[in-house]
């Protein structure tokens, strides 16, 4: 584990927030669990799957 000084840690997260944005939704538990199982079968993370779908929608 790498220990980061508090100032550099704060700077790191400040820069990270400039490049990234959080996306969160509340789903029915059964639906979410079924989705997580499907992602496990596909060996994809939620972020990977969502990025692919967004790229498809945006026509990349």
C-alpha distance matrix in Angstrom:
0.0 3.8 6.5 9.6 13.0 15.1 17.7 15.6 13.9 17.5 18.7 16.2 17.4 21.0 21.0 19.5 22.4 24.9 24.1 23.4 25.4 24.8 27.4 28.0 31.1 32.4 33.8 35.9 33.8 35.7 35.5 31.8 31.2 33.6 31.8 28.4 30.0 31.6 28.4 26.9 30.0 29.6 25.9 25.1 22.9 24.8 23.7 24.9 28.2 28.9 28.3 30.8 33.3 33.1 33.7 36.6 38.1 37.8 39.4 36.7
3.8 0.0 3.8 6.3 9.8 12.4 14.6 12.3 11.1 14.9 15.7 13.5 15.3 18.6 18.5 17.6 20.6 22.8 22.3 22.1 24.4 24.4 27.4 28.4 31.7 33.3 35.0 37.4 35.6 37.7 37.2 33.4 33.2 35.6 33.5 30.3 32.3 33.6 30.1 29.1 32.2 31.4 27.8 26.6 24.3 25.9 24.3 25.6 29.0 29.3 28.4 31.1 33.6 33.0 33.4 36.6 38.0 37.3 38.9 36.2
6.5 3.8 0.0 3.8 6.6 9.2 11.8 10.3 9.2 12.8 14.2 12.8 14.5 17.5 18.1 17.6 20.3 22.6 22.7 22.6 24.7 24.6 27.8 28.7 32.1 33.6 35.7 38.1 36.4 38.8 38.5 34.7 34.7 37.3 35.3 32.1 34.3 35.8 32.4 31.5 34.8 34.0 30.5 29.1 26.5 27.7 26.1 27.7 31.0 31.0 30.2 33.1 35.4 34.6 35.2 38.5 39.6 38.8 40.7 38.1
9.6 6.3 3.8 0.0 3.8 6.3 8.3 6.5 5.8 9.4 10.5 9.5 11.5 14.1 14.8 14.9 17.5 19.5 20.0 20.3 22.5 22.9 26.3 27.5 31.1 32.9 35.3 38.0 36.6 39.1 38.5 34.7 35.1 37.7 35.4 32.5 35.0 36.2 32.8 32.3 35.6 34.6 31.2 29.4 26.6 27.5 25.4 27.2 30.5 30.1 29.1 32.2 34.4 33.2 33.8 37.3 38.1 37.0 39.1 36.5
13.0 9.8 6.6 3.8 0.0 3.8 5.6 5.4 6.0 8.6 9.9 10.3 12.3 14.1 15.3 16.2 18.3 20.2 21.3 21.9 23.9 24.4 28.0 29.3 32.9 34.7 37.3 40.0 38.8 41.6 41.0 37.2 37.8 40.5 38.3 35.5 38.1 39.4 35.9 35.6 39.0 37.9 34.7 32.7 29.8 30.3 28.2 30.2 33.5 32.7 31.7 34.9 37.0 35.5 36.2 39.7 40.3 39.1 41.3 38.8
15.1 12.4 9.2 6.3 3.8 0.0 3.8 5.6 4.9 6.1 8.5 9.7 10.6 12.1 14.2 15.1 16.5 18.6 20.3 20.5 22.1 22.5 26.1 27.2 30.8 32.5 35.4 38.2 37.1 40.1 39.6 35.9 36.7 39.6 37.3 34.7 37.6 38.9 35.6 35.5 39.0 38.0 34.9 32.7 29.5 29.6 27.5 29.9 32.9 31.8 31.0 34.5 36.2 34.5 35.5 39.0 39.3 38.1 40.6 38.4
17.7 14.6 11.8 8.3 5.6 3.8 0.0 3.8 5.4 5.1 6.2 8.5 10.1 10.5 12.3 14.1 15.5 16.9 18.9 19.8 21.6 22.6 26.4 28.0 31.6 33.7 36.7 39.7 39.0 41.9 41.1 37.5 38.6 41.2 38.7 36.4 39.4 40.4 36.9 37.2 40.6 39.2 36.3 33.8 30.7 30.7 28.2 30.5 33.5 32.2 31.0 34.5 36.2 34.2 35.1 38.7 38.8 37.3 39.8 37.6
15.6 12.3 10.3 6.5 5.4 5.6 3.8 0.0 3.8 5.4 4.9 6.0 8.7 9.6 10.4 12.0 14.2 15.4 16.8 17.9 20.2 21.5 25.2 27.1 30.8 33.1 35.8 38.9 38.1 40.9 39.9 36.2 37.2 39.7 37.0 34.6 37.5 38.3 34.7 34.9 38.2 36.7 33.7 31.3 28.3 28.6 26.0 27.9 31.2 30.0 28.6 32.0 33.9 32.0 32.6 36.3 36.6 35.1 37.3 34.9
13.9 11.1 9.2 5.8 6.0 4.9 5.4 3.8 0.0 3.8 5.4 5.0 6.4 8.6 9.9 10.4 12.4 14.5 15.7 16.0 18.0 18.7 22.3 23.9 27.5 29.6 32.4 35.4 34.5 37.3 36.4 32.7 33.7 36.2 33.7 31.2 34.2 35.1 31.7 31.9 35.2 33.9 31.0 28.5 25.4 25.5 23.2 25.4 28.5 27.4 26.3 29.8 31.6 29.9 30.8 34.3 34.6 33.4 35.8 33.5
17.5 14.9 12.8 9.4 8.6 6.1 5.1 5.4 3.8 0.0 3.8 5.4 5.3 6.1 8.7 9.8 10.7 12.7 14.7 15.1 16.6 17.5 21.3 22.9 26.6 28.8 31.8 34.9 34.4 37.4 36.4 32.8 34.2 36.8 34.2 32.0 35.2 36.1 32.7 33.2 36.7 35.2 32.5 29.8 26.5 26.2 23.7 26.2 29.1 27.5 26.5 30.1 31.5 29.5 30.6 34.1 34.1 32.7 35.4 33.4
18.7 15.7 14.2 10.5 9.9 8.5 6.2 4.9 5.4 3.8 0.0 3.8 5.5 5.0 6.2 8.4 9.9 10.9 12.9 14.2 16.3 18.0 21.8 24.0 27.7 30.3 33.2 36.5 36.2 39.0 37.7 34.2 35.7 38.0 35.1 33.1 36.3 36.7 33.2 34.0 37.2 35.4 32.8 30.0 26.9 26.6 23.8 25.9 28.9 27.3 25.8 29.3 31.0 28.7 29.4 33.1 33.1 31.4 33.9 31.7
16.2 13.5 12.8 9.5 10.3 9.7 8.5 6.0 5.0 5.4 3.8 0.0 3.8 5.5 5.3 6.1 8.7 10.1 11.1 12.0 14.6 16.1 19.8 22.0 25.8 28.4 31.0 34.3 33.8 36.4 35.0 31.5 32.8 35.0 32.1 29.9 33.0 33.4 29.8 30.5 33.6 31.9 29.1 26.4 23.4 23.4 20.5 22.5 25.7 24.4 22.8 26.2 28.1 26.1 26.7 30.4 30.7 29.2 31.5 29.1
17.4 15.3 14.5 11.5 12.3 10.6 10.1 8.7 6.4 5.3 5.5 3.8 0.0 3.8 5.4 4.8 6.1 8.6 9.9 10.0 11.7 12.9 16.6 18.7 22.4 25.0 27.8 31.1 30.8 33.5 32.2 28.7 30.2 32.5 29.7 27.7 31.0 31.5 28.1 28.9 32.2 30.6 28.1 25.1 21.9 21.4 18.7 21.2 24.0 22.3 21.2 24.8 26.3 24.2 25.3 28.8 28.8 27.6 30.2 28.2
21.0 18.6 17.5 14.1 14.1 12.1 10.5 9.6 8.6 6.1 5.0 5.5 3.8 0.0 3.8 5.4 5.3 6.7 9.2 10.2 11.8 13.7 17.5 19.8 23.6 26.3 29.3 32.8 32.8 35.7 34.1 30.8 32.7 34.8 31.9 30.3 33.7 33.9 30.6 31.8 34.9 33.1 30.8 27.7 24.5 23.6 20.7 23.1 25.8 23.7 22.3 26.0 27.2 24.8 25.8 29.4 29.0 27.4 30.1 28.3
21.0 18.5 18.1 14.8 15.3 14.2 12.3 10.4 9.9 8.7 6.2 5.3 5.4 3.8 0.0 3.8 5.4 5.2 6.8 8.9 11.5 14.1 17.7 20.5 24.3 27.3 30.1 33.6 33.7 36.2 34.4 31.1 33.0 34.8 31.6 30.1 33.3 33.2 29.7 31.0 33.9 31.7 29.5 26.4 23.5 22.9 19.6 21.6 24.4 22.5 20.6 24.1 25.7 23.2 23.7 27.4 27.3 25.4 27.9 25.7
19.5 17.6 17.6 14.9 16.2 15.1 14.1 12.0 10.4 9.8 8.4 6.1 4.8 5.4 3.8 0.0 3.8 5.4 5.3 6.0 8.8 11.0 14.6 17.3 21.1 24.1 26.7 30.2 30.2 32.6 30.8 27.4 29.2 31.1 27.9 26.3 29.5 29.5 26.0 27.3 30.2 28.1 25.9 22.7 19.8 19.1 15.9 18.0 20.9 19.1 17.4 21.0 22.5 20.3 21.0 24.7 24.7 23.2 25.7 23.6
22.4 20.6 20.3 17.5 18.3 16.5 15.5 14.2 12.4 10.7 9.9 8.7 6.1 5.3 5.4 3.8 0.0 3.8 5.4 5.1 6.5 8.9 12.6 15.3 19.1 22.1 25.0 28.6 28.9 31.6 29.7 26.5 28.7 30.6 27.5 26.2 29.7 29.7 26.4 28.0 31.0 29.0 27.1 23.7 20.6 19.3 16.2 18.8 21.1 18.7 17.5 21.2 22.1 19.6 20.8 24.3 23.8 22.3 25.2 23.7
24.9 22.8 22.6 19.5 20.2 18.6 16.9 15.4 14.5 12.7 10.9 10.1 8.6 6.7 5.2 5.4 3.8 0.0 3.8 6.0 8.0 11.3 14.6 17.8 21.3 24.7 27.4 31.1 31.7 34.2 32.1 29.1 31.4 33.0 29.6 28.7 32.1 31.7 28.3 30.2 33.0 30.6 28.9 25.4 22.6 21.3 18.0 20.0 22.3 19.8 18.0 21.5 22.5 19.5 20.3 23.9 23.3 21.3 24.1 22.4
24.1 22.3 22.7 20.0 21.3 20.3 18.9 16.8 15.7 14.7 12.9 11.1 9.9 9.2 6.8 5.3 5.4 3.8 0.0 3.8 7.1 10.5 13.4 16.9 20.4 23.9 26.2 29.9 30.4 32.6 30.2 27.2 29.4 30.7 27.2 26.3 29.5 28.8 25.5 27.3 29.9 27.3 25.7 22.2 19.6 18.6 15.0 16.7 19.1 16.9 14.7 18.1 19.4 16.6 17.0 20.8 20.6 18.6 21.1 19.1
23.4 22.1 22.6 20.3 21.9 20.5 19.8 17.9 16.0 15.1 14.2 12.0 10.0 10.2 8.9 6.0 5.1 6.0 3.8 0.0 3.8 6.8 9.8 13.1 16.7 20.1 22.5 26.1 26.6 28.8 26.6 23.5 25.8 27.2 23.8 22.8 26.2 25.7 22.4 24.4 27.1 24.7 23.2 19.6 16.8 15.4 12.0 14.2 16.4 14.0 12.4 16.1 17.2 14.6 15.7 19.3 19.0 17.6 20.4 18.8
25.4 24.4 24.7 22.5 23.9 22.1 21.6 20.2 18.0 16.6 16.3 14.6 11.7 11.8 11.5 8.8 6.5 8.0 7.1 3.8 0.0 3.8 6.6 10.0 13.5 17.0 19.6 23.3 24.1 26.5 24.2 21.4 24.0 25.5 22.2 21.6 25.2 24.8 21.8 24.1 26.8 24.7 23.6 19.9 16.8 14.7 11.8 14.7 16.1 13.1 12.4 16.2 16.4 13.8 15.7 18.9 18.0 17.1 20.3 19.4
24.8 24.4 24.6 22.9 24.4 22.5 22.6 21.5 18.7 17.5 18.0 16.1 12.9 13.7 14.1 11.0 8.9 11.3 10.5 6.8 3.8 0.0 3.8 6.6 10.3 13.5 16.2 19.9 20.5 23.1 21.1 18.1 20.7 22.5 19.5 18.8 22.5 22.4 19.7 21.8 24.8 23.1 22.0 18.4 15.1 12.6 10.5 13.9 15.0 12.1 12.4 16.1 16.0 14.1 16.6 19.4 18.5 18.4 21.6 21.0
27.4 27.4 27.8 26.3 28.0 26.1 26.4 25.2 22.3 21.3 21.8 19.8 16.6 17.5 17.7 14.6 12.6 14.6 13.4 9.8 6.6 3.8 0.0 3.8 7.0 10.6 13.0 16.7 17.8 20.2 17.9 15.2 18.2 19.7 16.7 16.6 20.3 20.0 17.7 20.3 23.0 21.4 20.8 17.3 14.2 11.0 9.7 13.1 13.1 9.9 11.2 14.6 13.7 12.1 15.2 17.4 16.2 16.7 20.0 19.9
28.0 28.4 28.7 27.5 29.3 27.2 28.0 27.1 23.9 22.9 24.0 22.0 18.7 19.8 20.5 17.3 15.3 17.8 16.9 13.1 10.0 6.6 3.8 0.0 3.8 7.0 9.7 13.4 14.4 17.1 15.2 12.5 15.6 17.5 14.9 14.8 18.6 18.9 17.0 19.4 22.3 21.2 20.8 17.6 14.4 11.0 11.0 14.5 14.0 11.3 13.5 16.5 15.2 14.3 17.8 19.4 18.2 19.4 22.6 22.7
31.1 31.7 32.1 31.1 32.9 30.8 31.6 30.8 27.5 26.6 27.7 25.8 22.4 23.6 24.3 21.1 19.1 21.3 20.4 16.7 13.5 10.3 7.0 3.8 0.0 3.8 6.4 10.1 11.8 14.4 12.4 10.4 13.8 15.5 13.3 14.0 17.7 17.9 16.8 19.4 21.9 21.2 21.4 18.4 15.7 12.0 12.9 16.1 14.7 12.2 15.1 17.4 15.5 15.1 18.8 19.8 18.3 20.1 23.2 23.9
32.4 33.3 33.6 32.9 34.7 32.5 33.7 33.1 29.6 28.8 30.3 28.4 25.0 26.3 27.3 24.1 22.1 24.7 23.9 20.1 17.0 13.5 10.6 7.0 3.8 0.0 3.8 7.0 8.8 11.8 10.6 8.9 12.3 14.3 13.0 13.8 17.1 17.9 17.4 19.7 22.2 22.2 22.5 19.9 17.3 13.9 15.5 18.6 17.0 15.0 18.2 20.2 18.2 18.4 22.1 22.7 21.3 23.3 26.3 27.1
33.8 35.0 35.7 35.3 37.3 35.4 36.7 35.8 32.4 31.8 33.2 31.0 27.8 29.3 30.1 26.7 25.0 27.4 26.2 22.5 19.6 16.2 13.0 9.7 6.4 3.8 0.0 3.8 6.1 8.4 6.9 6.0 9.5 11.1 10.3 11.7 14.6 15.3 15.5 17.8 19.9 20.2 21.0 18.9 16.8 13.5 15.9 18.4 16.3 14.8 18.4 19.8 17.6 18.5 22.1 22.1 21.0 23.6 26.2 27.2
35.9 37.4 38.1 38.0 40.0 38.2 39.7 38.9 35.4 34.9 36.5 34.3 31.1 32.8 33.6 30.2 28.6 31.1 29.9 26.1 23.3 19.9 16.7 13.4 10.1 7.0 3.8 0.0 3.8 5.7 5.4 6.2 8.7 10.1 10.6 12.3 14.4 15.5 16.5 18.4 20.2 21.1 22.1 20.6 18.9 16.0 18.8 21.1 18.7 17.8 21.5 22.5 20.3 21.6 25.1 24.7 23.8 26.6 29.0 30.1
33.8 35.6 36.4 36.6 38.8 37.1 39.0 38.1 34.5 34.4 36.2 33.8 30.8 32.8 33.7 30.2 28.9 31.7 30.4 26.6 24.1 20.5 17.8 14.4 11.8 8.8 6.1 3.8 0.0 3.8 5.5 5.1 6.1 8.6 9.8 10.5 12.3 14.2 15.3 16.4 18.5 19.9 20.6 19.4 17.8 15.4 18.6 20.8 18.7 18.4 22.1 23.1 21.4 23.0 26.3 26.2 25.7 28.4 30.7 31.4
35.7 37.7 38.8 39.1 41.6 40.1 41.9 40.9 37.3 37.4 39.0 36.4 33.5 35.7 36.2 32.6 31.6 34.2 32.6 28.8 26.5 23.1 20.2 17.1 14.4 11.8 8.4 5.7 3.8 0.0 3.8 5.5 5.2 6.1 8.6 9.9 10.6 12.4 14.3 15.4 16.8 18.5 19.7 19.1 18.2 16.2 19.6 21.2 18.7 19.0 22.8 23.1 21.4 23.5 26.6 26.0 25.7 28.8 30.7 31.5
35.5 37.2 38.5 38.5 41.0 39.6 41.1 39.9 36.4 36.4 37.7 35.0 32.2 34.1 34.4 30.8 29.7 32.1 30.2 26.6 24.2 21.1 17.9 15.2 12.4 10.6 6.9 5.4 5.5 3.8 0.0 3.8 5.5 5.1 6.1 8.6 10.0 10.6 12.3 14.3 15.5 16.6 18.1 17.0 16.2 13.9 17.2 18.6 15.8 15.8 19.6 19.8 17.8 20.0 23.1 22.3 22.0 25.2 27.0 27.9
31.8 33.4 34.7 34.7 37.2 35.9 37.5 36.2 32.7 32.8 34.2 31.5 28.7 30.8 31.1 27.4 26.5 29.1 27.2 23.5 21.4 18.1 15.2 12.5 10.4 8.9 6.0 6.2 5.1 5.5 3.8 0.0 3.8 5.4 5.0 6.1 8.6 9.8 10.5 12.3 14.3 15.2 16.0 14.6 13.2 10.8 14.2 16.0 13.7 13.7 17.5 18.2 16.7 18.6 21.7 21.5 21.4 24.2 26.2 26.7
31.2 33.2 34.7 35.1 37.8 36.7 38.6 37.2 33.7 34.2 35.7 32.8 30.2 32.7 33.0 29.2 28.7 31.4 29.4 25.8 24.0 20.7 18.2 15.6 13.8 12.3 9.5 8.7 6.1 5.2 5.5 3.8 0.0 3.8 5.4 5.0 6.2 8.7 9.8 10.5 12.5 14.3 14.9 14.4 13.5 12.0 15.7 17.1 15.1 16.0 19.5 19.9 19.0 21.2 24.0 23.8 24.2 27.0 28.7 28.9
33.6 35.6 37.3 37.7 40.5 39.6 41.2 39.7 36.2 36.8 38.0 35.0 32.5 34.8 34.8 31.1 30.6 33.0 30.7 27.2 25.5 22.5 19.7 17.5 15.5 14.3 11.1 10.1 8.6 6.1 5.1 5.4 3.8 0.0 3.8 5.5 5.2 6.3 8.8 9.9 10.8 12.5 14.1 13.9 13.9 12.7 16.4 17.0 14.4 15.7 19.2 19.0 17.8 20.5 23.0 22.3 22.9 26.0 27.3 27.7
31.8 33.5 35.3 35.4 38.3 37.3 38.7 37.0 33.7 34.2 35.1 32.1 29.7 31.9 31.6 27.9 27.5 29.6 27.2 23.8 22.2 19.5 16.7 14.9 13.3 13.0 10.3 10.6 9.8 8.6 6.1 5.0 5.4 3.8 0.0 3.8 5.4 5.0 6.2 8.6 9.9 10.5 12.1 11.1 10.8 9.2 12.8 13.4 10.7 11.9 15.4 15.2 14.1 16.8 19.3 18.8 19.4 22.4 23.8 24.1
28.4 30.3 32.1 32.5 35.5 34.7 36.4 34.6 31.2 32.0 33.1 29.9 27.7 30.3 30.1 26.3 26.2 28.7 26.3 22.8 21.6 18.8 16.6 14.8 14.0 13.8 11.7 12.3 10.5 9.9 8.6 6.1 5.0 5.5 3.8 0.0 3.8 5.4 5.1 6.2 8.7 9.8 10.1 9.4 8.7 7.9 11.7 12.5 10.7 12.4 15.6 15.8 15.6 18.0 20.3 20.4 21.3 23.9 25.3 25.1
30.0 32.3 34.3 35.0 38.1 37.6 39.4 37.5 34.2 35.2 36.3 33.0 31.0 33.7 33.3 29.5 29.7 32.1 29.5 26.2 25.2 22.5 20.3 18.6 17.7 17.1 14.6 14.4 12.3 10.6 10.0 8.6 6.2 5.2 5.4 3.8 0.0 3.8 5.4 5.0 6.4 8.7 9.6 10.3 10.8 11.0 14.7 14.7 12.9 15.1 18.1 17.8 17.6 20.6 22.5 22.1 23.5 26.2 27.2 26.9
31.6 33.6 35.8 36.2 39.4 38.9 40.4 38.3 35.1 36.1 36.7 33.4 31.5 33.9 33.2 29.5 29.7 31.7 28.8 25.7 24.8 22.4 20.0 18.9 17.9 17.9 15.3 15.5 14.2 12.4 10.6 9.8 8.7 6.3 5.0 5.4 3.8 0.0 3.8 5.4 5.1 6.3 8.5 8.9 10.3 10.4 13.8 13.1 10.7 13.3 16.1 15.1 14.9 18.2 19.8 19.0 20.6 23.5 24.1 24.0
28.4 30.1 32.4 32.8 35.9 35.6 36.9 34.7 31.7 32.7 33.2 29.8 28.1 30.6 29.7 26.0 26.4 28.3 25.5 22.4 21.8 19.7 17.7 17.0 16.8 17.4 15.5 16.5 15.3 14.3 12.3 10.5 9.8 8.8 6.2 5.1 5.4 3.8 0.0 3.8 5.3 4.9 5.9 5.3 6.6 7.2 10.4 9.6 7.8 10.7 13.3 12.6 13.1 16.1 17.6 17.4 19.2 21.7 22.4 21.8
26.9 29.1 31.5 32.3 35.6 35.5 37.2 34.9 31.9 33.2 34.0 30.5 28.9 31.8 31.0 27.3 28.0 30.2 27.3 24.4 24.1 21.8 20.3 19.4 19.4 19.7 17.8 18.4 16.4 15.4 14.3 12.3 10.5 9.9 8.6 6.2 5.0 5.4 3.8 0.0 3.8 5.4 4.8 6.3 7.7 9.5 12.6 11.8 10.9 14.0 16.2 15.7 16.7 19.5 20.8 20.8 22.8 25.1 25.8 24.9
30.0 32.2 34.8 35.6 39.0 39.0 40.6 38.2 35.2 36.7 37.2 33.6 32.2 34.9 33.9 30.2 31.0 33.0 29.9 27.1 26.8 24.8 23.0 22.3 21.9 22.2 19.9 20.2 18.5 16.8 15.5 14.3 12.5 10.8 9.9 8.7 6.4 5.1 5.3 3.8 0.0 3.8 5.4 7.9 10.5 12.2 15.1 13.6 12.2 15.6 17.6 16.3 17.2 20.5 21.3 20.8 23.1 25.6 25.7 25.0
29.6 31.4 34.0 34.6 37.9 38.0 39.2 36.7 33.9 35.2 35.4 31.9 30.6 33.1 31.7 28.1 29.0 30.6 27.3 24.7 24.7 23.1 21.4 21.2 21.2 22.2 20.2 21.1 19.9 18.5 16.6 15.2 14.3 12.5 10.5 9.8 8.7 6.3 4.9 5.4 3.8 0.0 3.8 5.5 8.8 10.7 12.9 10.7 9.4 13.0 14.5 12.9 14.1 17.4 17.9 17.5 20.0 22.3 22.3 21.3
25.9 27.8 30.5 31.2 34.7 34.9 36.3 33.7 31.0 32.5 32.8 29.1 28.1 30.8 29.5 25.9 27.1 28.9 25.7 23.2 23.6 22.0 20.8 20.8 21.4 22.5 21.0 22.1 20.6 19.7 18.1 16.0 14.9 14.1 12.1 10.1 9.6 8.5 5.9 4.8 5.4 3.8 0.0 3.8 6.9 9.9 11.8 9.7 9.8 13.4 14.5 13.6 15.5 18.3 18.7 19.0 21.6 23.4 23.6 22.2
25.1 26.6 29.1 29.4 32.7 32.7 33.8 31.3 28.5 29.8 30.0 26.4 25.1 27.7 26.4 22.7 23.7 25.4 22.2 19.6 19.9 18.4 17.3 17.6 18.4 19.9 18.9 20.6 19.4 19.1 17.0 14.6 14.4 13.9 11.1 9.4 10.3 8.9 5.3 6.3 7.9 5.5 3.8 0.0 3.8 6.6 8.1 6.0 6.3 9.7 10.8 10.4 12.4 14.9 15.5 16.2 18.6 20.2 20.8 19.3
22.9 24.3 26.5 26.6 29.8 29.5 30.7 28.3 25.4 26.5 26.9 23.4 21.9 24.5 23.5 19.8 20.6 22.6 19.6 16.8 16.8 15.1 14.2 14.4 15.7 17.3 16.8 18.9 17.8 18.2 16.2 13.2 13.5 13.9 10.8 8.7 10.8 10.3 6.6 7.7 10.5 8.8 6.9 3.8 0.0 3.8 5.3 5.1 6.2 8.5 9.9 10.8 12.5 14.3 15.5 16.8 18.6 20.0 21.2 19.8
24.8 25.9 27.7 27.5 30.3 29.6 30.7 28.6 25.5 26.2 26.6 23.4 21.4 23.6 22.9 19.1 19.3 21.3 18.6 15.4 14.7 12.6 11.0 11.0 12.0 13.9 13.5 16.0 15.4 16.2 13.9 10.8 12.0 12.7 9.2 7.9 11.0 10.4 7.2 9.5 12.2 10.7 9.9 6.6 3.8 0.0 3.8 5.5 5.2 6.0 8.5 10.0 10.6 12.1 14.1 15.4 16.5 18.1 19.8 19.0
23.7 24.3 26.1 25.4 28.2 27.5 28.2 26.0 23.2 23.7 23.8 20.5 18.7 20.7 19.6 15.9 16.2 18.0 15.0 12.0 11.8 10.5 9.7 11.0 12.9 15.5 15.9 18.8 18.6 19.6 17.2 14.2 15.7 16.4 12.8 11.7 14.7 13.8 10.4 12.6 15.1 12.9 11.8 8.1 5.3 3.8 0.0 3.8 5.5 5.1 6.0 8.5 9.9 10.4 12.1 14.1 15.3 16.2 18.0 16.7
24.9 25.6 27.7 27.2 30.2 29.9 30.5 27.9 25.4 26.2 25.9 22.5 21.2 23.1 21.6 18.0 18.8 20.0 16.7 14.2 14.7 13.9 13.1 14.5 16.1 18.6 18.4 21.1 20.8 21.2 18.6 16.0 17.1 17.0 13.4 12.5 14.7 13.1 9.6 11.8 13.6 10.7 9.7 6.0 5.1 5.5 3.8 0.0 3.8 5.5 5.2 6.3 8.8 10.0 10.7 12.5 14.5 15.4 16.5 14.8
28.2 29.0 31.0 30.5 33.5 32.9 33.5 31.2 28.5 29.1 28.9 25.7 24.0 25.8 24.4 20.9 21.1 22.3 19.1 16.4 16.1 15.0 13.1 14.0 14.7 17.0 16.3 18.7 18.7 18.7 15.8 13.7 15.1 14.4 10.7 10.7 12.9 10.7 7.8 10.9 12.2 9.4 9.8 6.3 6.2 5.2 5.5 3.8 0.0 3.8 5.5 5.2 6.4 8.7 10.0 10.8 12.6 14.4 15.4 14.6
28.9 29.3 31.0 30.1 32.7 31.8 32.2 30.0 27.4 27.5 27.3 24.4 22.3 23.7 22.5 19.1 18.7 19.8 16.9 14.0 13.1 12.1 9.9 11.3 12.2 15.0 14.8 17.8 18.4 19.0 15.8 13.7 16.0 15.7 11.9 12.4 15.1 13.3 10.7 14.0 15.6 13.0 13.4 9.7 8.5 6.0 5.1 5.5 3.8 0.0 3.8 5.4 5.1 6.1 8.5 9.8 10.5 12.2 14.1 13.6
28.3 28.4 30.2 29.1 31.7 31.0 31.0 28.6 26.3 26.5 25.8 22.8 21.2 22.3 20.6 17.4 17.5 18.0 14.7 12.4 12.4 12.4 11.2 13.5 15.1 18.2 18.4 21.5 22.1 22.8 19.6 17.5 19.5 19.2 15.4 15.6 18.1 16.1 13.3 16.2 17.6 14.5 14.5 10.8 9.9 8.5 6.0 5.2 5.5 3.8 0.0 3.8 5.5 5.1 6.1 8.6 9.9 10.4 12.1 10.8
30.8 31.1 33.1 32.2 34.9 34.5 34.5 32.0 29.8 30.1 29.3 26.2 24.8 26.0 24.1 21.0 21.2 21.5 18.1 16.1 16.2 16.1 14.6 16.5 17.4 20.2 19.8 22.5 23.1 23.1 19.8 18.2 19.9 19.0 15.2 15.8 17.8 15.1 12.6 15.7 16.3 12.9 13.6 10.4 10.8 10.0 8.5 6.3 5.2 5.4 3.8 0.0 3.8 5.5 5.1 6.2 8.7 9.9 10.5 9.4
33.3 33.6 35.4 34.4 37.0 36.2 36.2 33.9 31.6 31.5 31.0 28.1 26.3 27.2 25.7 22.5 22.1 22.5 19.4 17.2 16.4 16.0 13.7 15.2 15.5 18.2 17.6 20.3 21.4 21.4 17.8 16.7 19.0 17.8 14.1 15.6 17.6 14.9 13.1 16.7 17.2 14.1 15.5 12.4 12.5 10.6 9.9 8.8 6.4 5.1 5.5 3.8 0.0 3.8 5.4 5.0 6.3 8.6 9.8 10.1
33.1 33.0 34.6 33.2 35.5 34.5 34.2 32.0 29.9 29.5 28.7 26.1 24.2 24.8 23.2 20.3 19.6 19.5 16.6 14.6 13.8 14.1 12.1 14.3 15.1 18.4 18.5 21.6 23.0 23.5 20.0 18.6 21.2 20.5 16.8 18.0 20.6 18.2 16.1 19.5 20.5 17.4 18.3 14.9 14.3 12.1 10.4 10.0 8.7 6.1 5.1 5.5 3.8 0.0 3.8 5.4 5.1 6.1 8.5 8.8
33.7 33.4 35.2 33.8 36.2 35.5 35.1 32.6 30.8 30.6 29.4 26.7 25.3 25.8 23.7 21.0 20.8 20.3 17.0 15.7 15.7 16.6 15.2 17.8 18.8 22.1 22.1 25.1 26.3 26.6 23.1 21.7 24.0 23.0 19.3 20.3 22.5 19.8 17.6 20.8 21.3 17.9 18.7 15.5 15.5 14.1 12.1 10.7 10.0 8.5 6.1 5.1 5.4 3.8 0.0 3.8 5.5 5.1 6.0 5.2
36.6 36.6 38.5 37.3 39.7 39.0 38.7 36.3 34.3 34.1 33.1 30.4 28.8 29.4 27.4 24.7 24.3 23.9 20.8 19.3 18.9 19.4 17.4 19.4 19.8 22.7 22.1 24.7 26.2 26.0 22.3 21.5 23.8 22.3 18.8 20.4 22.1 19.0 17.4 20.8 20.8 17.5 19.0 16.2 16.8 15.4 14.1 12.5 10.8 9.8 8.6 6.2 5.0 5.4 3.8 0.0 3.8 5.5 5.1 6.1
38.1 38.0 39.6 38.1 40.3 39.3 38.8 36.6 34.6 34.1 33.1 30.7 28.8 29.0 27.3 24.7 23.8 23.3 20.6 19.0 18.0 18.5 16.2 18.2 18.3 21.3 21.0 23.8 25.7 25.7 22.0 21.4 24.2 22.9 19.4 21.3 23.5 20.6 19.2 22.8 23.1 20.0 21.6 18.6 18.6 16.5 15.3 14.5 12.6 10.5 9.9 8.7 6.3 5.1 5.5 3.8 0.0 3.8 5.4 7.9
37.8 37.3 38.8 37.0 39.1 38.1 37.3 35.1 33.4 32.7 31.4 29.2 27.6 27.4 25.4 23.2 22.3 21.3 18.6 17.6 17.1 18.4 16.7 19.4 20.1 23.3 23.6 26.6 28.4 28.8 25.2 24.2 27.0 26.0 22.4 23.9 26.2 23.5 21.7 25.1 25.6 22.3 23.4 20.2 20.0 18.1 16.2 15.4 14.4 12.2 10.4 9.9 8.6 6.1 5.1 5.5 3.8 0.0 3.8 5.8
39.4 38.9 40.7 39.1 41.3 40.6 39.8 37.3 35.8 35.4 33.9 31.5 30.2 30.1 27.9 25.7 25.2 24.1 21.1 20.4 20.3 21.6 20.0 22.6 23.2 26.3 26.2 29.0 30.7 30.7 27.0 26.2 28.7 27.3 23.8 25.3 27.2 24.1 22.4 25.8 25.7 22.3 23.6 20.8 21.2 19.8 18.0 16.5 15.4 14.1 12.1 10.5 9.8 8.5 6.0 5.1 5.4 3.8 0.0 3.8
36.7 36.2 38.1 36.5 38.8 38.4 37.6 34.9 33.5 33.4 31.7 29.1 28.2 28.3 25.7 23.6 23.7 22.4 19.1 18.8 19.4 21.0 19.9 22.7 23.9 27.1 27.2 30.1 31.4 31.5 27.9 26.7 28.9 27.7 24.1 25.1 26.9 24.0 21.8 24.9 25.0 21.3 22.2 19.3 19.8 19.0 16.7 14.8 14.6 13.6 10.8 9.4 10.1 8.8 5.2 6.1 7.9 5.8 3.8 0.0
